[in-house]
Amino acid sequence: AQSVTQPDIHITVSEGASLELRCNYSYGATPYLFWYVQSPGQGLQLLLKYFSGDTLVQGIKGFEAEFKRSQSSFNLRKPSVHWSDAAEYFCAVVHRGGAGNKLTFGGGTRVLVKP
Amino acid sequence: GAVVSQHPSRVICKSGTSVKIECRSLDFQATTMFWYRQFPKQSLMLMATSNEGSKATYEQGVEKDKFLINHASLTLSTLTVTSAHPEDSSFYICSANEGLTDTQYFGPGTRLTVL
């Protein structure tokens, strides 16, 4: 069965500094990978996704992620964090086939931004 | 594009009553929608997969008679929490699978409080 691990539960970063959120997955086939962001009391917003092709994918809000098959990782990065980036971030892998495309989520990483 | 709405955004009800939550894909059709439950400071837990025109598929441990799901059209799925108890209080989030992009888009969530 597939699984997703986000090793960092919390990350605190200063505004303007760079941010990297780690995501490792376990999946038998080529994965479909996603990063979502959730602000308090809100639903999830898609930041970016990787299906195939270029392993460096660009998303919204200045985020990017790099798929590294050899490391089973899909880390999310942003060069310069803004205070509005404070939120919960979820990495997910999709299980294709069966009853629709079910997502398996990591436990999430909460990002706090210091002024 | 790819907007999903949920209604209501928050609801308070008495124990023993039933509550219906609607999930709509506003600008695309979704043969598959998903219902999640999220406890404070935790990741999303998939409850069931809602398939248009057929019965929902429930995850292990989710009571199908308690959480009734109906997916009567390609843009609407409903979750009815029957005979609600205080332990059903939670944040419920739906998502809709956009078939052309194989991507799930999430609603803003519904905060249910059972008194």
Interface residues (C-beta under 8 A of the other chain):
Chain A: Y32 F34 Y36 G41 Q42 G43 L44 Q45 L46 K49 F51 F90 V94 R96 A99 G100 N101 K102 L103 F105 G106 G107 G108 R110
Chain B: V4 Q6 T31 T32 F34 K41 Q42 S43 L44 L46 T49 N51 T57 F91 I93 S95 N97 D102 T103 Q104 Y105 F106 G107 P108 G109 R111
